[in-house]
Amino acid sequence: MDERPDIVIITIDALRVDALGCYGGRVPHQGLGIDRFADKAILFKNHYAVATSSLMSLYTWYTGIPPHLMPINNLKTATIPINQVDNLGSILDRAGYSMLTTMEERCGNPEMFPLKEGDRNYRQEPVFHLFQDPPFLSYFPGMPEYRLYGIASEAVPYALEWFRQTPSPRFLHLWVTDLHVTHRHPKFRHSAGLTEPKPVAFYANPIIERYYDTVALVDTSISLFLHEIESLSKNLLIILGSDHGEALGERQLAVADAEWFATDDRQYDHGYPEQIENTLIHTPLIVKPPGNTAPRRVSELVSAIDFFSTILEYVQPDLMPKASLLQNWQPWNALWSNEQAKGHEFVLSHTRWLVEPDRSSALITNEGWKLIKHARREPELYFLPEDPSEFNNLWGRVDEGRKLLECLQHIEEDASENIWHQPIWTL
């Protein structure tokens, strides 16, 4: 019997932790399927994304390299040089896996969604050159150049069909983007001939309502997917999470370039240079390992940097000793297989790559301190156990801030020294 498990990754783009009941969500959903899945899985309560950008998160997942160590100088032209970096796609290919991903950047009418970064298509990134194309393509009615790879109701059926028709071992990355784009514009789903979300959330703000309504709609497809996928494989690793969260008006408006949002002087969206509040980087992570691992709630501090090493533990563990010394990986499976195992002492998250001048970064400790270092203004410091909404900036009032800032500056200086001696990653 092949001991290598089938691996299924479910990425719900821009999913906030408070959208799920298993994380104490604030919306009274009537039994989300994701919540039921969490009841029989490992839920990480203190998981942080490595970035507020999908592309930055993607590159770290598939290489195990944190953003501050990537020699990238432009968010719009960055790419992974597959001949220089041993990435997850090539590792899985050598291990005999069949692979499929459903991610697709072009899923909107450019007149409706003025994409500032052009026609970047994640599926055409070199890191995915070994992945199969989706077997069932869906298109916008009347707009055949726009494919609905990433819409949950469209992606789930062909992902399941591919899984049924493909022999083990299989690697499937189901990436759904409904929350990233379709909650923001009231005409999007109608124009695409998609089912509208039913009203389940009641807020005075229609943007917030539509976000949580769309969560419930996406959950319908994900619930079906989880039920079916577990019946199709007896040796299966499932990882469900998000690449980053979403701002829903918690802060005053800082950047006004999201044309589809209401003009209420509040900040929505994600991915701006100084936008790194916890609603964007504290993200869900729910894992169901192969076998009969008992469900648990893990409080240790963990990071998306460990996605890559967790997959390696199942696929090619002999790569771990060499790589872990460089990247400080701590695979998640150690935390559910060993109750004495510890998480990270601190984790990092970023809004831009290190070589970009207009950026912010955050250092979060296992004691609950969060330092935010900005390029153009003074730092911020919060103690999350007492101030989870980050309203009380303690910078300059406690000694802990200076210590954490020195630590973060030292990390970034060392990283900068390292990456300037490498070829820049670019298209």
N, C-alpha and C positions, 0 to 999 in steps of 0.2 A: 504493500500500500504506500502511495506517495504521501509523505508526511508534510509536505509543503501545503499550507492552507490556501484555499481561495481567499482573495483579499478584496474587500469592497469598501471603498471610501465614499462617503456621502458628504459633500460640501454644500451647505446652504448659504450662499453668498449673502453677507450683511446681516446674518442672524444674531440678534442680541440675546444675552442670557435671560433677560426679564420677559422674553417672549415665550418661555417654556415654564410650565408648572413645576417641573422637577428642579428648577433653579429658583423657585419662589416667585414665579412670574406674576405680574400685576394685572394680567388680563384673565378673566374667568372663563377660559375655554372649557368646553364640555368634553374633557377627556381626550387630549391630543394623543395620537398614536405614538409620537416621539416620547411622550412622558411614560407611556406603558412600556415602550422599549427600554427606557432608562431604568425601570423597576427591575429588570432582569439583566442589567449590564453594570459596567464600572463607570461611575459618573465622577468626573474630576471637577471639584468645586472651585478650584483656584488655577485655572488654565489661562494663559496669556498668548495672544497672537504675536508674531514677530514684527508685524507692520500693520499700518492702516490702509495698505494698498493690496489689491488682489495679486498683482504681478509679483510684488516683493514676497508675499506669502508663498505663492506658487513656487518661486525659485528656491526658497529655503526648504520647502517640503521635498522637492525633487533632487536636491543636492546635499542637504544637511548643513549647508553653509549659511550662517546668519547674515542678514543684510549688511551689517557694518564690516564684514570681511569680503564682500563682493566688490571687485574692481569695476564698478559701473559709474558712468558719469552723466547719464541722461535717462530719466524715467521713460521717455518716449521711444528710445532706440535700444534699450537694454535687451540682451539675449544671453542664453547660456551656451558657451562654446563647447559643444558636445564632444569634440575631439580632445579637449583639455580637461574636462571635468567628468568624472565617473558618476553619472546621474542615475536616478531610480529606473528610468526607462531602459537603459542599457543593462543594468544589473538584473532586472526582471527578465529581459530578453535572454540573457545568458543562462538564466535559471529555468528557461523553458516555459515562461508564462505567456499566455495570450493576453493582450491588453486593449482596453477601450477607455476613452474619456469622452464625456459629453460637453465639455466646455466650449463656448463659442462667444467671442466678444461682439460680433456683429449681430445683435438681436434687436434692432430698433430702426425706425425711420429717422434718417439724419435731420429731416426738417423738424421732427418732434423731439429728437434727442441730439443736440449739437455736440457730438463727441469731440472733445478737445484734443484727444490723442490720436486722431485719425483712424485708420482701418486696421488697427492691431487685431489680430486673430490668434487667440491662444493656441488653437489647434495647429496653426502653421509654425509655431515656435519649434526650433530644432530639437528641443528636449522631447517632443512628441513624435519624432520621425518614425519610431518603431510601433506607434499605436495604430490600430485599425480605424478606418473611418466609420462613423455610425452607419448601420445598414439601412435605416429608415429615415430619410430626410423629410422634414416638414418645412413649409414655407409660409410666409405671410400671403394671404390672398391678394393677388394683383401685384405682389412685390417679390418675385422669385429669387432676387439676389439676397434676401434676408432670411436666414435659416433659424428655426426655433430649436436649435440644439439644447439650449440651456433652460427652457421653460419646463417646469416639473411635469405638467400634464402631458407634454410631448416627449420629454426625455425618458421618463420611467418606462413606458411600454417598449420602446426599442432597446433600452438597456436590459430589460428582463428577457426579451427575445434573444438578444445576443448571448446572454448568460446561459439560456437554455440550450442554444445551438453550439456552444463552444465547450470543448473538453477541458477538464482541470489539468494543470493549475491555471486559474484565471485571475486577472487583476482588472477591476472595474472602478473607475473614478466617476461617480455620478455627481456632477457639479450643476446645481440649479441656481438660476439668477433672477427668479421672480422678485425677490426682495431688493435686488440691486437696481432694477429698472422699472418693473411694472407697477409698483405701488406709488410711484412718483407722478405719474401722468394719468389722469382719469380716462383718457381716450386710448391708451396703449392697448389694453386687452380687447377692447371693442374693435379697434382697427385691425387687430391680428386675428379676429374671429375666435378669441379665447373666452372661456367661462369667466364671468365676473365673480369676485369674492363676495360671499354673503356677509352682511354686517354682524359682527360678533363683539366688536369693541366700541365703546361709546365715550368719546372724548369731544370736547368742544372744537378740537383741531382736526380737520378732515385728513390732513397728511398722516397724523398719528393713527387715526382710525383705519385708514387704508393700509398702513403698514401691518397692523396686527390682524386685520381681516385677511390680508394676503398670507400671513403666517399660517392661519387656519386652513386656507385653501391649499397651500403647499403641503401642509401636513397630511391632507387627504391622499395625495399622490405618494408621499414618503411612507405613510402607513401601509399602503398597498404594496409598495416596493419591499419594505422590511418583511412583511408577512410572506410574500412570495419567495424572496431570495433565501430566507432561512429554510424553506422547504426544498430548495434546489441544491443545497450543499450541506453535507454533514461535517465538513472540516472547513470552517469559515471564520475569518477575522473581519469584523465590521467596525469601522471608525466613522463616527458621525460628529461633525463640527462645523465651524465656519472659518473663513479666512480673516474676517474682521467684523466688527459690529456696525452700528449706524447711529448717528446723532439725530435726535428727534426733538430739537428745540430746547434742550436743557440750558444752552448757553446763548449769550447775545450774539447776533450776527457778526461774523468776522469777514467772510468772503461771500459776495453776492453775485455768483455766476451760475447758479442753478435756476434756469429760467422757468422750470415747471413748478417751483415752490411758491407758496403764498408769501407775500411780502409782509411778514409780521415781526420783522427785526429779530428773529430767532435763527439759530444755525441748525441746518439739517445736513444730510448727506455724510460724506466721509472723505478722507484722502487729502485734506489741505495741509500745508506745511507745518502749521502750529497746532493742529487739531489732533490731540492724543489723549483725550479723556477716557475714563474706564469703559464708558459705553461703547467705545470703538475697539478696545484691545482686550478686555476681559470677555472671553468668548466661550461658548459651550464646547465640551469635549465628552463624548459618551462612547465607550468602547465595549464591544462584546467579543471576548477572545474565543479561540477554538476550544472545544472541550466543555467541561462542566464547572467553570470558574464561578464561584459564588458572587452574587451582586454585592457591590460595595459603593460607598461614598468616600472618595479620597480627598482629604483636605490639604495635602502637600502642594507646594508651589511647583507647577509644571509649565512647560513652554512648548510652542509649536516647533521649536528647533529640534525636538525629540521625535517628531513624526518619522523622519528618515531613518533614524537608528532603530526605532520600534519595528519598522518594516524589515530592516536588515536582520534583526534578531530571528525573524521567521524565514527569511529567504536565503541569506548568506552571512551567517554570524561570524565567519572568519574575518570579515572586513572590519569588525568592530574594534579590536584593540588598537590597530593603527590609526583609525579615524577618530576614535573617541578622545585620544590624547590631544588632538588638534582642536576639536570642536566642543569638547566638554559635554558630550551627549550623555543623557540619562534616560534610557528607554523607559517608556511608560509601563511596560509589562513587569518591570522590577517592582513597581508599587502595588500591583495586585497579586504578585506571586510571593512577596515577602513583606509581611506586616511591619518589619523593622526598617525597611528601606526608607530613605529620605528623598525629598525632592530637591529642587535647586535652592541655594541660599539667596539667589537673586536671579531675575530674568530681565531681558531687555526688549524694548519695542521701539519702532522707528516710523517716521513719516516719509523719509527719503533715504536714499543710499548715502553713505558717508561722504562721498566726493561731491555731493550737491551742497552748495552753501546755504540755501534756504531750507532748513530742516529743524525738526525737534526729535528728541529721543527721551525715553522714560526708563528708569531703573526701578523695579519693584522688588522689595525684599520679602523673605518668608516671615518677617515680623509684622508686615503690613505697611511699611513705609513706601511712599512713591515719590520719587524725584523726577521732575520734568526739566530737561535742559533745552532751552531755546537758542537759536542762532542770533536772534535779533532783540531779545529782551531778557530780563532777569529770570532765574529759575523759579519753579514752583515746588512746593513740598506739601504732601498730604499724609495723614495717618488714616489709612483706609478703614480699619476696624471701627473707628469712632466717626469717620467722615466719608462714607462710601460714595457720596455724591460730589465730593471734592469742592466743597463750598468754602472751607476754612484753610486758606493758604498759610502755612506755618514757616515759609521761607524767611530767614533772618531772625526767627524767634526761638529756634531750638538748634542745638549743636549738630544734631543728626544730619541736617541738610548739607553742611560743608563737607562732612565725611563722605556722604554719598556722591556729592558732586566731584570730589577728588577721585573717587573710585571710577566714576563714569568717564571723566576726562582721561584718566590713565588708560582705560580700556580703548577709548577712541584714538588716543595718540599712538598706542601700540598697533592698532588696526590700520591706521593711516600709514604708518611706516611700512607695514607689510604689503598693503595693496598697491602702493606706488611703484613697487618693483615687479608688478604683474601686468600682462597685456590687458587693456580695457575691454570689458565685455560690451559689445555693441553689434547692432545689425549691420 
